[in-house]
Amino acid sequence: MHPALWVSKTGLSAQDTNMSTISNNLANVNTTGFKRDRAVFQDLLYQIDRQPGGLNTQNSELPSGLQLGTGVRIVGTAKQFSQGNLEVTEQPLDMAVNGRGFMQILLPDGRSPIPAMASSS
């Protein structure tokens, strides 16, 4: 495959995943407690055609050289933990965190369901 087409293909693939992430965010806009995702991109390797400081055809230096990128990829998604709207429900067991933070949950035997948050009791 021609290198320029390969670079374009990586960009289209990454944007396809980005659009899927945005679509999922839109589909869950009314889901209580939903935290939206953001796609995280990363450059693929660069091919160095001319070294920085190398000479060009007029015997002058190329200050930045010539580097050709080979594309982009998605490395993952990041949760956006921004504050949502608080809603009064008048239900006795409903609760919310106003500001920064999370609620810690313990199992009936006192253990945390998440191993990294295990209690010291």
N, C-alpha and C positions, 0 to 999 in steps of 0.2 A: 504494500500500500504506500502511496506517495506520502512523505513525511508531513506535508501541510494538511492532508486529509486526516491523518492520524491525530494531529493536534486538534483539529476541528472536532473530530469524533470524541476525544476526551472531554472537550468543553461542552458538547451537547449532552453527553452522558451525565456529567456533573450537574448541569442545569436541569436535566430531567429529574434527578434525585432531589434537587433543590425545590422544584415545583411540586413534587410529591410531598415533601415536608410541609410546604406552605399549604397545600390542599388539606393535609391532615390537621393543621392548625385551624383552618377555616371550618372544617367539619366539626371540630370540637369546641368552637367558640362559646357555646352555651353550656358546656359540660362543667358542672361545679367542681372546682379544684384542679382543673386541667392546666398544666404548664406547657406553654408552647415550646417548640424546638427551633433551632437555627442550624442550618447546614454549615459545616466547617470545611473549607477548601484547603488544598495544599498543592504547591507547584511540584511538578515532576522534575526530573533532572534537566540541567541545562547542558547543551553541547557548546563548547568553546571553539569558535571558528577562528578568532584572532585574540591573542592574549592582550590584556590591558598593558599599555605602554609599548606595544609592538609598533613596528613601522608600517605605514601604508604605502601606496605607490608613489606618493610625492615626497618620500623620505621624511615625513612628519609623524609624530607619535599619535597613536590612538589612545586617548585618555581612559576610555572605558572598555576598550576592546569590542568584540562582537560575540555575544552569547545568544544562542537560539534555544528557546524553551521547547520542551517536548510535550507540554500539555498540563493538565490539571486533574485532580481527583478529589473525591469526597473522603475525608478521613473519619468523619463521624458527625454526630449531631450534639448540640449543647442545649441543655434545658435553660430556659429563661425564667428565673425565679423572681419576677416582678410582682408587686403587690396587686392582687385582684380587688374587685369590689366586694365589700362586706354586705351581706344580705340578712336582714332580720327575719327569722322564720317562726318565732314564738314556739318552737319545739324545745322541750326541756333538755334533750340530749345533744342538740346541735351546738357546735362551738367553732370558733375561728381564732386564728392568730392575727392580731392587729400589729403590723410592723414586721420586723425581721425575725425569723426563727422557724422552728419546726416543733411538732408535738412528739414527745417521746412516748412510745407505746411499749408496755411490758406484757408478757404472757402471764396467765394465771399463776404459774410457778415462779414468777419473778425474773425470768430470762427475757432478754431482748430478742425479737424475731430477726434482727440483723446482727450477725456475728461481730462486726466491727464496733457495735454500740453496746456490747455486753456489759451488764452492770457488775459492779465490784462487790456485791453482797454475797 
